[in-house]
Amino acid sequence: MTASGSRPPRVPQGVAVLGSTGSIGQSTLAVLRRQSQHFRVVALTAGRNLERFAAQVAEWEPAYAGLAGGAADAGYPVGPDVLLQAATHPDVDVVVNAVVGAAGLDATVAALRAGKRVALANKETLVMAGDLVTQAACAGGGQLVPVDSEHSAVLQCLTGRDAGVSRLVLTCSGGPFREWPAERVRGATVDQALRHPTWRMGSKITVDCATLANKALELIEAHHLFGLPYGALDVVVHPQSIIHAFVEFPDGSVIAQLGFPSMELPILYALTHPARLPDAGVRRFDPVAAGPLTFEPVRTDVFRALGAGIAAGRAGGISPAVFNAANEVAVAAFLGGQVPFGRISEIIERTLDDHTPGPAAGLPVVREADRWARGRAADYVSRL
Ligand code: NDP
């Protein structure tokens, strides 16, 4: 975790929500609605959902509002630059990056360089350019705090303890196809893939959960956030999504963080870490209502995207950016009805097989790897 910030905190803290119309964006605004004494919305950005965005702007009256994917006549500034404007706005203290995909990278880096706290949901940022992102935080005095529930769980287990970590175990619901035979998984429909058993999320991450590519993205994210080698990072299937992560300490003790599946708690913690604020809107934990908690190994032979992503993470350099780009293209093609579910991992594996690994020596190199991988994955989409 990159930390810093010698400025005394402003009260209320100014918040920019990038991707405000999405699942995490809307949950963030729900949290901020209850925490108006402590936070005020300074900037909002969205992609294309003009109707929802206009309603949010009317409610929050932010100092800055931009529609990254909007048309020029939308009545707002448009284009990718709006993310940078919002992320570096002088009245913003905390940037909640809830954009989906590679489009979130530059805003994360710019906010960290400008000394902001980044509450990061956009895991693709760290997967593409983890070292460069953490360097940006060190250089600019920014602070990176995870929103992802598993990483928030790890941070909550570690905060206040200076004991060293020997292993992290991230939990994984297993997705909608956890118990399906391999052949049936290969032919799964979009409708089936979007029916996540425990979480309601945007469509890209929901498909990532069905392929388990999401867990590979999260392991790479954890590697960068907590500075641990891949050998110290494990995954276990936990269908109830109640325990979000386990942290094992050098003496063998294990501490876990629990809660009913809701992103509002990790979002709130990313805003307040290391402090905690009372929040009447968060459902209190009840062990009896949670019911039995079970665990299983991952079926890596069926969900091959996980192994491909871990291999890319271990290779480092530009390889995770190639993995991420191939996955984004394959998932978009699946959602658009161009390829069957079973081809997603195949497109990822083939694109990774074709790339030439190398160091991620600067953002232009990462962007070029991303561009190349999108092109190669798109070739496979049209050929397979
Ligand atoms: P959604 O698809 O619901 O929302 C994505 C947001 O990003 C929307 O506001 C969308 O705008 C905006 N957006 C899309 N493309 C662009 C672009 N090119 N430029 C600028 N903005 C864009 O996704 P989620 O909220 O589910 O996920 C967001 C991120 O958080 C992802 O990285 C995901 O992996 C991560 N995450 C999500 C969790 C969840 O529970 N949903 C849990 C943990 C992590 P619009 O809709 O207006 O087009």
Residues whose N, C-alpha, C, O or C-beta is under 5 A from the ligand:
A	BS01	NDP	G19 S20 T21 G22 S23 I24 G25 A46 G47 R48 N49 A68 A98 V99 V100 G101 A103 A121 N122 K123 E124 D148 R200 M201 G202 S203 I205 M263
